[in-house]
Amino acid sequence: MFTDRVTIQLAAGKGGNGVVAWRREKFIPKGGPCGGNGGKGGSVILEVDPQLFCLDHLRNRKMLKAENGASGGANDRQGRGGKELVIKVPCGTLVKDSQTGETLHDLVEPHQKVLLCQGGRGGIGNTFFKSPTNRAPNYCTPGREGQALRVEFELKLIADVGLVGFPNAGKSTLISALADINVKIAPYPFTTLQPNLGVIRREDHSRIFIADIPGIIEGAHRNKGLGFEFLRHIERTKLILFVLDASGVDGRHPLDDFKVLLAELNAYNSELLKRPYLVVLNKIDVEESEINIEEFLEGVLYDPSCLFQISAKESLGLKPLLETIKKIA
């Protein structure tokens, strides 16, 4: 299961209590106070783990709490500090206050760490209240509570290229061909129910991350279909690939699909349309695609360098597309 949004109650550890204690050692008259301070409570820290790609490990966690500090001891011994709680999250995680919706942190760097909840301060033992005018203080202070926060973790995949298209347009087949990964492929809509992330390697061994976003339909920005839930995953992409079914086997026309996709992205976030994009007419191996492609070219003002006619299934026309992706992304 792909989890990209969770809400958790977080709490830092409580500081240990200070103690009241007295020295009662042989040959030491008027022993005096010797109560130690309590230890500091453990803090809650977030750390970005580049090996994680979703929030599945936090899906069933309702509350996470760091360790409390230990109370002080006699002979001025300070209590042990509580162990820090380190929560690992994937790159691209937004941390929001679930009460206000305010974004607290945007974690995009590998191994980045942030302090989310500060541990409580330890209490003071009676030995530290001793003074020339108060030689036998008979009181101490309790440890303070640690900070608590209810947060929402929202994952936005960090990918260089995002594939956008209607269900059954061939996005899964295309990402399998470009990135050489195995994803579920079937001849029916909504085969992909979660984003797939693949890697394209350049000749210099640098990597381009490519994400296949589950199918968008008309009204996706109003929470219809699956698109609304996953549209956030293309917000960080540098390049958008519109994958259109040129065959029209599902009764749709690629020109109509393209207009709907543009309208949905504009309704969701108009800034997305200011980014570089390529248009991919897929399934040219199907006989009906020729007429649909002619009508598409007549109905759209396009840059020839941004339009590609391919068959992901038959590996036709993929090389020019791949070279262009490597230049732009």
GUKEMI-699689 format. One record per residue (C-alpha): residue number from 1; y, z, x; residue in one letter. Coordinates in steps of 0.25 Angstrom, whole numbers. Layout:
N
[rec NUM; [Y; Z; X]; "a"];
...
! end
This chain:
329
[rec 1; [0; 0; 0]; "m"];
[rec 2; [14; -4; 5]; "f"];
[rec 3; [24; 8; 3]; "t"];
[rec 4; [38; 5; 6]; "d"];
[rec 5; [45; 16; -2]; "r"];
[rec 6; [42; 31; -3]; "v"];
[rec 7; [50; 44; -7]; "t"];
[rec 8; [47; 57; 1]; "i"];
[rec 9; [52; 71; 1]; "q"];
[rec 10; [55; 75; 15]; "l"];
[rec 11; [57; 89; 20]; "a"];
[rec 12; [60; 94; 34]; "a"];
[rec 13; [54; 108; 38]; "g"];
[rec 14; [60; 121; 36]; "k"];
[rec 15; [65; 129; 48]; "g"];
[rec 16; [56; 141; 51]; "g"];
[rec 17; [62; 155; 48]; "n"];
[rec 18; [68; 165; 58]; "g"];
[rec 19; [61; 178; 59]; "v"];
[rec 20; [65; 193; 60]; "v"];
[rec 21; [57; 199; 71]; "a"];
[rec 22; [58; 211; 81]; "w"];
[rec 23; [54; 214; 95]; "r"];
[rec 24; [44; 226; 96]; "r"];
[rec 25; [40; 226; 110]; "e"];
[rec 26; [36; 238; 118]; "k"];
[rec 27; [46; 242; 128]; "f"];
[rec 28; [57; 234; 121]; "i"];
[rec 29; [66; 244; 114]; "p"];
[rec 30; [74; 239; 102]; "k"];
[rec 31; [66; 226; 101]; "g"];
[rec 32; [76; 218; 93]; "g"];
[rec 33; [75; 205; 85]; "p"];
[rec 34; [66; 193; 89]; "c"];
[rec 35; [64; 184; 77]; "g"];
[rec 36; [64; 169; 81]; "g"];
[rec 37; [70; 157; 74]; "n"];
[rec 38; [62; 148; 65]; "g"];
[rec 39; [58; 134; 69]; "g"];
[rec 40; [65; 122; 64]; "k"];
[rec 41; [59; 114; 53]; "g"];
[rec 42; [53; 100; 56]; "g"];
[rec 43; [62; 88; 53]; "s"];
[rec 44; [58; 75; 45]; "v"];
[rec 45; [59; 63; 54]; "i"];
[rec 46; [57; 48; 51]; "l"];
[rec 47; [51; 39; 61]; "e"];
[rec 48; [50; 24; 60]; "v"];
[rec 49; [36; 19; 64]; "d"];
[rec 50; [35; 4; 67]; "p"];
[rec 51; [20; 4; 63]; "q"];
[rec 52; [23; 8; 49]; "l"];
[rec 53; [26; -3; 39]; "f"];
[rec 54; [26; 5; 25]; "c"];
[rec 55; [28; 19; 20]; "l"];
[rec 56; [13; 20; 15]; "d"];
[rec 57; [11; 33; 23]; "h"];
[rec 58; [22; 40; 15]; "l"];
[rec 59; [18; 34; 1]; "r"];
[rec 60; [11; 47; -4]; "n"];
[rec 61; [20; 57; 3]; "r"];
[rec 62; [29; 65; -6]; "k"];
[rec 63; [35; 75; 4]; "m"];
[rec 64; [35; 77; 19]; "l"];
[rec 65; [39; 89; 26]; "k"];
[rec 66; [41; 93; 40]; "a"];
[rec 67; [36; 106; 46]; "e"];
[rec 68; [43; 119; 44]; "n"];
[rec 69; [48; 127; 56]; "g"];
[rec 70; [40; 140; 59]; "a"];
[rec 71; [47; 153; 58]; "s"];
[rec 72; [52; 161; 70]; "g"];
[rec 73; [44; 172; 77]; "g"];
[rec 74; [46; 185; 84]; "a"];
[rec 75; [51; 186; 99]; "n"];
[rec 76; [61; 175; 96]; "d"];
[rec 77; [51; 164; 94]; "r"];
[rec 78; [56; 152; 86]; "q"];
[rec 79; [47; 146; 76]; "g"];
[rec 80; [41; 132; 78]; "r"];
[rec 81; [49; 120; 73]; "g"];
[rec 82; [43; 112; 62]; "g"];
[rec 83; [36; 99; 65]; "k"];
[rec 84; [44; 86; 62]; "e"];
[rec 85; [39; 77; 51]; "l"];
[rec 86; [40; 62; 56]; "v"];
[rec 87; [39; 52; 45]; "i"];
[rec 88; [36; 38; 50]; "k"];
[rec 89; [41; 26; 42]; "v"];
[rec 90; [41; 11; 44]; "p"];
[rec 91; [53; 3; 50]; "c"];
[rec 92; [62; -1; 38]; "g"];
[rec 93; [61; 12; 31]; "t"];
[rec 94; [74; 17; 23]; "l"];
[rec 95; [75; 32; 21]; "v"];
[rec 96; [83; 35; 8]; "k"];
[rec 97; [87; 48; 1]; "d"];
[rec 98; [78; 47; -12]; "s"];
[rec 99; [89; 55; -19]; "q"];
[rec 100; [101; 47; -16]; "t"];
[rec 101; [95; 34; -11]; "g"];
[rec 102; [103; 35; 2]; "e"];
[rec 103; [97; 28; 14]; "t"];
[rec 104; [96; 38; 25]; "l"];
[rec 105; [89; 30; 36]; "h"];
[rec 106; [85; 16; 38]; "d"];
[rec 107; [73; 16; 48]; "l"];
[rec 108; [72; 2; 55]; "v"];
[rec 109; [69; 6; 70]; "e"];
[rec 110; [55; 8; 75]; "p"];
[rec 111; [53; 23; 79]; "h"];
[rec 112; [67; 27; 73]; "q"];
[rec 113; [67; 41; 69]; "k"];
[rec 114; [77; 49; 59]; "v"];
[rec 115; [78; 63; 55]; "l"];
[rec 116; [77; 64; 40]; "l"];
[rec 117; [75; 79; 37]; "c"];
[rec 118; [80; 90; 47]; "q"];
[rec 119; [71; 102; 49]; "g"];
[rec 120; [76; 116; 44]; "g"];
[rec 121; [82; 125; 55]; "r"];
[rec 122; [74; 137; 58]; "g"];
[rec 123; [78; 151; 54]; "g"];
[rec 124; [84; 161; 64]; "i"];
[rec 125; [77; 174; 68]; "g"];
[rec 126; [83; 187; 69]; "n"];
[rec 127; [83; 188; 84]; "t"];
[rec 128; [95; 177; 84]; "f"];
[rec 129; [103; 186; 75]; "f"];
[rec 130; [103; 197; 85]; "k"];
[rec 131; [117; 201; 91]; "s"];
[rec 132; [124; 213; 97]; "p"];
[rec 133; [128; 218; 84]; "t"];
[rec 134; [115; 214; 76]; "n"];
[rec 135; [104; 218; 85]; "r"];
[rec 136; [93; 218; 75]; "a"];
[rec 137; [95; 207; 65]; "p"];
[rec 138; [84; 208; 54]; "n"];
[rec 139; [86; 194; 48]; "y"];
[rec 140; [83; 180; 51]; "c"];
[rec 141; [85; 166; 44]; "t"];
[rec 142; [75; 157; 37]; "p"];
[rec 143; [73; 143; 42]; "g"];
[rec 144; [81; 132; 35]; "r"];
[rec 145; [74; 121; 26]; "e"];
[rec 146; [73; 107; 32]; "g"];
[rec 147; [80; 95; 26]; "q"];
[rec 148; [73; 88; 14]; "a"];
[rec 149; [75; 74; 9]; "l"];
[rec 150; [68; 65; -1]; "r"];
[rec 151; [68; 51; 5]; "v"];
[rec 152; [64; 37; 1]; "e"];
[rec 153; [58; 29; 12]; "f"];
[rec 154; [60; 14; 9]; "e"];
[rec 155; [54; 3; 18]; "l"];
[rec 156; [61; -10; 20]; "k"];
[rec 157; [52; -18; 29]; "l"];
[rec 158; [58; -23; 42]; "i"];
[rec 159; [54; -38; 42]; "a"];
[rec 160; [61; -49; 49]; "d"];
[rec 161; [56; -59; 38]; "v"];
[rec 162; [54; -57; 23]; "g"];
[rec 163; [46; -66; 14]; "l"];
[rec 164; [51; -67; 0]; "v"];
[rec 165; [45; -75; -11]; "g"];
[rec 166; [39; -75; -25]; "f"];
[rec 167; [24; -70; -27]; "p"];
[rec 168; [14; -80; -22]; "n"];
[rec 169; [24; -88; -14]; "a"];
[rec 170; [15; -86; -1]; "g"];
[rec 171; [23; -75; 6]; "k"];
[rec 172; [10; -68; 10]; "s"];
[rec 173; [3; -81; 15]; "t"];
[rec 174; [16; -84; 23]; "l"];
[rec 175; [17; -71; 30]; "i"];
[rec 176; [2; -72; 33]; "s"];
[rec 177; [5; -85; 40]; "a"];
[rec 178; [17; -81; 47]; "l"];
[rec 179; [14; -67; 52]; "a"];
[rec 180; [-1; -69; 52]; "d"];
[rec 181; [-5; -57; 44]; "i"];
[rec 182; [-15; -55; 33]; "n"];
[rec 183; [-8; -52; 19]; "v"];
[rec 184; [-14; -53; 5]; "k"];
[rec 185; [-13; -67; 0]; "i"];
[rec 186; [-17; -72; -14]; "a"];
[rec 187; [-13; -83; -24]; "p"];
[rec 188; [-6; -74; -34]; "y"];
[rec 189; [7; -67; -35]; "p"];
[rec 190; [11; -53; -29]; "f"];
[rec 191; [-1; -54; -19]; "t"];
[rec 192; [9; -46; -9]; "t"];
[rec 193; [12; -32; -15]; "l"];
[rec 194; [18; -27; -2]; "q"];
[rec 195; [26; -32; 9]; "p"];
[rec 196; [18; -39; 21]; "n"];
[rec 197; [24; -38; 35]; "l"];
[rec 198; [20; -48; 46]; "g"];
[rec 199; [24; -51; 60]; "v"];
[rec 200; [28; -64; 66]; "i"];
[rec 201; [28; -64; 81]; "r"];
[rec 202; [38; -73; 89]; "r"];
[rec 203; [34; -79; 103]; "e"];
[rec 204; [41; -68; 110]; "d"];
[rec 205; [32; -58; 103]; "h"];
[rec 206; [44; -52; 94]; "s"];
[rec 207; [40; -50; 79]; "r"];
[rec 208; [45; -55; 66]; "i"];
[rec 209; [41; -46; 54]; "f"];
[rec 210; [39; -54; 41]; "i"];
[rec 211; [38; -47; 27]; "a"];
[rec 212; [31; -53; 15]; "d"];
[rec 213; [38; -47; 3]; "i"];
[rec 214; [30; -46; -10]; "p"];
[rec 215; [34; -57; -20]; "g"];
[rec 216; [48; -57; -27]; "i"];
[rec 217; [49; -61; -41]; "i"];
[rec 218; [61; -64; -50]; "e"];
[rec 219; [67; -50; -53]; "g"];
[rec 220; [62; -43; -41]; "a"];
[rec 221; [75; -36; -38]; "h"];
[rec 222; [73; -30; -52]; "r"];
[rec 223; [60; -24; -48]; "n"];
[rec 224; [51; -35; -54]; "k"];
[rec 225; [38; -39; -46]; "g"];
[rec 226; [37; -33; -32]; "l"];
[rec 227; [49; -39; -26]; "g"];
[rec 228; [59; -27; -29]; "f"];
[rec 229; [50; -17; -22]; "e"];
[rec 230; [49; -26; -9]; "f"];
[rec 231; [62; -33; -8]; "l"];
[rec 232; [68; -22; 1]; "r"];
[rec 233; [58; -27; 12]; "h"];
[rec 234; [66; -40; 14]; "i"];
[rec 235; [79; -32; 16]; "e"];
[rec 236; [78; -31; 31]; "r"];
[rec 237; [72; -45; 34]; "t"];
[rec 238; [80; -55; 43]; "k"];
[rec 239; [74; -67; 36]; "l"];
[rec 240; [69; -70; 22]; "i"];
[rec 241; [58; -80; 19]; "l"];
[rec 242; [58; -85; 5]; "f"];
[rec 243; [44; -90; 2]; "v"];
[rec 244; [43; -99; -10]; "l"];
[rec 245; [31; -105; -16]; "d"];
[rec 246; [33; -120; -16]; "a"];
[rec 247; [21; -123; -24]; "s"];
[rec 248; [25; -117; -37]; "g"];
[rec 249; [11; -114; -41]; "v"];
[rec 250; [16; -101; -48]; "d"];
[rec 251; [25; -109; -57]; "g"];
[rec 252; [38; -106; -48]; "r"];
[rec 253; [47; -115; -41]; "h"];
[rec 254; [51; -112; -26]; "p"];
[rec 255; [66; -115; -30]; "l"];
[rec 256; [65; -105; -41]; "d"];
[rec 257; [58; -94; -33]; "d"];
[rec 258; [69; -96; -22]; "f"];
[rec 259; [80; -93; -31]; "k"];
[rec 260; [73; -81; -37]; "v"];
[rec 261; [71; -75; -23]; "l"];
[rec 262; [85; -77; -19]; "l"];
[rec 263; [90; -71; -32]; "a"];
[rec 264; [80; -59; -30]; "e"];
[rec 265; [85; -56; -16]; "l"];
[rec 266; [99; -57; -20]; "n"];
[rec 267; [97; -48; -31]; "a"];
[rec 268; [90; -38; -22]; "y"];
[rec 269; [99; -39; -10]; "n"];
[rec 270; [109; -50; -8]; "s"];
[rec 271; [110; -48; 7]; "e"];
[rec 272; [95; -53; 8]; "l"];
[rec 273; [100; -67; 5]; "l"];
[rec 274; [110; -67; 17]; "k"];
[rec 275; [98; -66; 27]; "r"];
[rec 276; [91; -78; 33]; "p"];
[rec 277; [80; -84; 24]; "y"];
[rec 278; [70; -95; 24]; "l"];
[rec 279; [64; -102; 12]; "v"];
[rec 280; [49; -105; 13]; "v"];
[rec 281; [42; -114; 3]; "l"];
[rec 282; [28; -111; 4]; "n"];
[rec 283; [15; -117; -2]; "k"];
[rec 284; [19; -132; 2]; "i"];
[rec 285; [4; -135; 3]; "d"];
[rec 286; [4; -135; -13]; "v"];
[rec 287; [6; -148; -19]; "e"];
[rec 288; [17; -144; -29]; "e"];
[rec 289; [25; -138; -18]; "s"];
[rec 290; [32; -152; -14]; "e"];
[rec 291; [39; -153; -27]; "i"];
[rec 292; [44; -139; -27]; "n"];
[rec 293; [49; -140; -13]; "i"];
[rec 294; [57; -152; -16]; "e"];
[rec 295; [63; -145; -28]; "e"];
[rec 296; [66; -133; -20]; "f"];
[rec 297; [73; -141; -9]; "l"];
[rec 298; [82; -148; -20]; "e"];
[rec 299; [86; -135; -26]; "g"];
[rec 300; [89; -126; -14]; "v"];
[rec 301; [100; -128; -3]; "l"];
[rec 302; [92; -125; 9]; "y"];
[rec 303; [92; -125; 24]; "d"];
[rec 304; [80; -133; 29]; "p"];
[rec 305; [79; -123; 41]; "s"];
[rec 306; [76; -112; 31]; "c"];
[rec 307; [66; -119; 22]; "l"];
[rec 308; [51; -120; 25]; "f"];
[rec 309; [40; -127; 18]; "q"];
[rec 310; [27; -120; 21]; "i"];
[rec 311; [13; -117; 17]; "s"];
[rec 312; [9; -103; 21]; "a"];
[rec 313; [-5; -105; 17]; "k"];
[rec 314; [-7; -118; 24]; "e"];
[rec 315; [2; -114; 36]; "s"];
[rec 316; [11; -126; 34]; "l"];
[rec 317; [26; -125; 39]; "g"];
[rec 318; [24; -111; 44]; "l"];
[rec 319; [28; -114; 59]; "k"];
[rec 320; [43; -118; 56]; "p"];
[rec 321; [44; -106; 47]; "l"];
[rec 322; [39; -97; 57]; "l"];
[rec 323; [48; -102; 68]; "e"];
[rec 324; [60; -101; 59]; "t"];
[rec 325; [57; -86; 56]; "i"];
[rec 326; [56; -83; 70]; "k"];
[rec 327; [70; -89; 73]; "k"];
[rec 328; [76; -81; 61]; "i"];
[rec 329; [69; -68; 60]; "a"];
! end
